[in-house]
């Protein structure tokens, strides 16, 4: 009877360890889609805006980029969509708004305000 109890306990512990070890892998398979908005100021030609848009499109996780610009106000807004895996561990990469800010500054624009919203999170 003791042997049966011991075997059941060992089996239970090994199965529970296996079940919990699979949990992080399942989370990392989920895709999260976010819409990012970044307003900026500065005078720009269409060529500069095209160059900025191409720079943003080349960033990791970025799928779509739209730039709205009002020359009479010298201001615009970037809207971009990112799709990335849900963060499951410390080493996982994710999109950062700092990348947008760096791109704006390197093109001579002044970043103003940033916010984002999650579009889909399965």
C-alpha positions in Angstrom: 0.0 0.0 0.0 2.8 2.4 0.8 4.5 1.7 -2.5 1.3 2.6 -4.4 1.0 5.8 -2.4 4.6 6.7 -3.1 4.2 6.0 -6.9 1.1 8.1 -7.1 2.8 11.0 -5.3 5.9 10.8 -7.6 3.6 10.6 -10.7 1.6 13.6 -9.5 4.7 15.7 -8.8 6.3 14.9 -12.1 3.1 15.6 -14.1 2.5 18.9 -12.3 6.1 20.0 -13.0 5.6 19.2 -16.7 2.3 21.1 -16.8 3.8 24.2 -15.3 6.9 24.1 -17.4 4.7 24.4 -20.6 2.9 27.5 -19.4 5.5 30.2 -20.4 5.8 28.7 -23.9 2.1 29.0 -24.5 2.0 32.6 -23.4 4.8 33.5 -25.8 2.8 32.3 -28.8 0.2 35.0 -28.3 0.3 38.0 -30.6 -0.5 41.5 -29.3 -1.4 44.2 -31.8 -1.0 47.9 -30.7 -1.7 51.2 -32.2 0.9 53.9 -31.4 0.3 57.6 -31.7 3.1 60.2 -31.5 2.6 63.9 -32.2 5.4 66.1 -33.3 6.3 69.6 -34.4 8.6 71.0 -37.1 8.6 72.2 -40.7 8.9 69.4 -43.2 8.8 68.7 -46.9 7.0 65.8 -48.4 10.4 64.2 -49.0 11.3 64.4 -45.3 8.0 62.9 -44.3 8.5 60.0 -46.8 12.0 59.4 -45.4 10.6 59.4 -41.8 7.8 57.0 -42.8 10.3 54.6 -44.5 12.5 54.8 -41.4 9.6 53.9 -39.1 8.4 51.0 -41.4 11.9 49.4 -41.2 11.6 49.1 -37.4 11.2 45.7 -35.9 7.5 44.7 -35.1 6.1 47.6 -37.2 3.5 46.6 -39.7 1.8 49.8 -40.9 2.8 53.5 -40.7 0.7 56.6 -41.4 1.8 60.2 -41.0 -0.7 63.1 -40.9 1.0 66.5 -41.3 -0.5 70.0 -41.4 2.1 72.4 -42.9 0.2 75.5 -41.8 0.6 74.4 -38.2 4.0 72.8 -38.6 2.7 69.8 -36.7 1.8 66.2 -37.4 1.0 62.9 -35.9 2.4 59.4 -36.5 0.1 56.4 -36.3 1.7 53.0 -36.5 0.6 49.5 -35.8 2.9 46.9 -34.2 2.4 43.2 -33.8 4.6 41.3 -31.3 4.6 38.3 -29.1 3.4 38.6 -25.6 6.4 39.0 -23.2 7.1 35.7 -21.5 10.5 36.3 -20.0 13.2 38.9 -19.3 15.0 38.4 -22.6 12.0 38.9 -24.8 12.1 41.9 -27.2 9.3 44.3 -27.5 8.6 47.5 -29.3 9.6 50.7 -27.6 8.3 54.3 -28.2 11.9 55.4 -27.7 12.5 54.2 -31.2 9.9 56.6 -32.6 11.3 59.5 -30.6 14.9 58.8 -31.8 13.7 58.7 -35.4 11.8 62.0 -35.0 14.8 63.8 -33.4 17.3 62.5 -36.0 15.0 63.9 -38.7 14.9 67.3 -37.0 11.4 67.1 -35.5 10.4 67.8 -31.9 8.5 64.9 -30.3 5.4 66.2 -28.4 3.1 63.5 -27.0 2.9 59.7 -27.1 0.2 57.2 -26.3 -0.8 53.7 -27.4 -3.8 51.4 -27.2 -4.1 47.6 -27.6 -6.1 46.6 -30.6 -6.0 42.9 -30.1 -4.8 40.8 -27.2 -6.0 37.1 -27.6 
